[in-house]
Amino acid sequence: MLARNRRQHDARGYAQRYADLLAQMARAYPYNWFNFYEFWQPPERLGDTTERAAPVEEASG
């Protein structure tokens, strides 16, 4: 548990240690970071069959 008076400072330190570890692993294993999921394809190309919510119409006066 983080002490209330040092919470912000300690959280930054933990976040930096995590970022440093990720950077170290990325440098050590550069070919293990490829993402095979097609994030940037439109949903139709991914076979997405979920229904989309209809746009909300503004109430008239």
Backbone as numpy.savetxt, mean C-alpha at the origin, in Angstrom:
# Nx Ny Nz CAx CAy CAz Cx Cy Cz
5.19 -1.26 24.36 4.35 -0.08 24.36 5.23 1.16 24.36
4.84 2.13 23.59 5.61 3.36 23.49 5.18 4.34 24.59
6.17 4.96 25.21 5.87 5.97 26.22 5.19 7.15 25.53
4.16 7.67 26.16 3.37 8.74 25.55 4.22 9.94 25.15
5.18 10.32 25.99 5.97 11.52 25.71 7.03 11.29 24.63
7.26 10.03 24.21 8.25 9.74 23.17 7.63 9.00 21.99
6.32 8.89 21.96 5.65 8.06 20.96 6.00 8.47 19.53
5.91 9.75 19.22 6.21 10.25 17.87 7.65 9.94 17.49
8.57 10.25 18.38 9.99 10.03 18.12 10.28 8.54 17.93
9.79 7.71 18.82 10.04 6.27 18.73 9.40 5.65 17.49
8.19 6.09 17.15 7.51 5.56 15.96 8.31 5.90 14.70
8.84 7.10 14.63 9.69 7.46 13.48 10.91 6.56 13.41
11.51 6.27 14.55 12.68 5.40 14.59 12.35 4.00 14.10
11.22 3.45 14.55 10.82 2.11 14.10 10.51 2.10 12.61
9.84 3.13 12.13 9.53 3.21 10.70 10.81 3.30 9.88
11.79 4.06 10.36 13.06 4.17 9.63 13.81 2.85 9.62
13.81 2.14 10.75 14.47 0.83 10.80 13.83 -0.13 9.82
12.50 -0.11 9.72 11.78 -0.97 8.78 12.13 -0.61 7.34
12.14 0.69 7.03 12.49 1.13 5.68 13.93 0.74 5.33
14.83 0.88 6.30 16.22 0.49 6.06 16.34 -1.01 5.80
15.58 -1.81 6.54 15.60 -3.26 6.33 15.06 -3.62 4.94
13.96 -2.98 4.52 13.43 -3.22 3.18 14.45 -2.85 2.11
15.13 -1.72 2.29 16.13 -1.29 1.32 17.29 -2.29 1.27
17.71 -2.76 2.42 18.79 -3.75 2.49 18.40 -5.04 1.77
17.18 -5.50 2.00 16.72 -6.74 1.34 16.57 -6.54 -0.17
16.09 -5.37 -0.58 15.95 -5.10 -2.02 17.31 -5.09 -2.70
18.32 -4.55 -2.02 19.66 -4.56 -2.60 20.26 -5.96 -2.61
20.02 -6.74 -1.57 20.59 -8.08 -1.46 19.92 -9.06 -2.43
18.61 -8.88 -2.68 17.85 -9.80 -3.52 17.05 -9.01 -4.56
17.73 -8.39 -5.52 17.04 -7.48 -6.44 16.02 -8.15 -7.35
16.13 -9.43 -7.58 15.21 -10.10 -8.50 14.00 -10.71 -7.80
13.87 -10.53 -6.50 12.75 -11.09 -5.75 11.60 -10.10 -5.57
11.61 -8.98 -6.28 10.65 -7.93 -6.03 9.72 -7.68 -7.21
9.70 -8.57 -8.15 8.80 -8.38 -9.29 7.38 -8.72 -8.89
6.45 -7.90 -9.30 5.04 -8.12 -8.99 4.35 -8.68 -10.22
3.83 -9.89 -10.14 3.20 -10.54 -11.28 1.74 -10.13 -11.45
1.17 -9.46 -10.48 -0.23 -9.05 -10.56 -0.34 -7.84 -11.47
-1.27 -7.85 -12.36 -1.44 -6.74 -13.31 -2.22 -5.60 -12.67
-1.57 -4.85 -11.82 -2.22 -3.77 -11.10 -2.81 -2.72 -12.02
-2.15 -2.42 -13.09 -2.53 -1.26 -13.87 -3.45 -1.59 -15.03
-3.97 -2.78 -15.09 -4.92 -3.14 -16.14 -6.32 -2.73 -15.71
-7.15 -2.32 -16.65 -8.54 -2.01 -16.29 -9.24 -3.28 -15.78
-10.22 -3.14 -14.89 -10.88 -4.32 -14.30 -11.43 -5.29 -15.34
-11.90 -4.79 -16.47 -12.46 -5.68 -17.49 -11.40 -6.65 -18.01
-10.16 -6.20 -18.09 -9.07 -7.04 -18.58 -8.69 -8.10 -17.55
-9.01 -7.87 -16.30 -8.65 -8.81 -15.25 -9.75 -9.82 -14.98
-10.83 -9.76 -15.73 -11.94 -10.67 -15.50 -12.75 -10.31 -14.27
-12.72 -9.05 -13.90 -13.46 -8.58 -12.74 -14.95 -8.63 -13.05
-15.68 -9.43 -12.32 -17.12 -9.54 -12.56 -17.94 -8.90 -11.45
-17.27 -8.21 -10.52 -18.02 -7.57 -9.44 -18.83 -6.42 -9.98
-19.99 -6.22 -9.40 -20.86 -5.13 -9.85 -20.34 -3.80 -9.33
-20.46 -2.81 -10.12 -20.07 -1.46 -9.72 -21.32 -0.73 -9.20
-21.11 0.06 -8.19 -22.22 0.84 -7.65 -22.60 1.92 -8.66
-23.87 2.16 -8.79 -24.35 3.20 -9.71 -23.96 4.56 -9.13
-23.66 5.52 -9.99 -23.31 6.86 -9.47 -24.48 7.45 -8.70
-24.16 8.17 -7.67 -25.19 8.80 -6.84 -25.66 10.05 -7.53
-26.96 10.17 -7.71 -27.51 11.36 -8.35 -27.78 12.41 -7.29
-27.51 13.65 -7.69 -27.76 14.75 -6.75 -29.26 14.98 -6.62
-29.69 15.27 -5.40 -31.10 15.55 -5.16 -31.44 16.91 -5.74
-32.56 16.99 -6.43 -32.96 18.28 -6.98 -33.82 19.03 -5.98
-33.59 20.35 -5.96 -34.16 21.32 -5.13 -35.42 21.27 -4.50
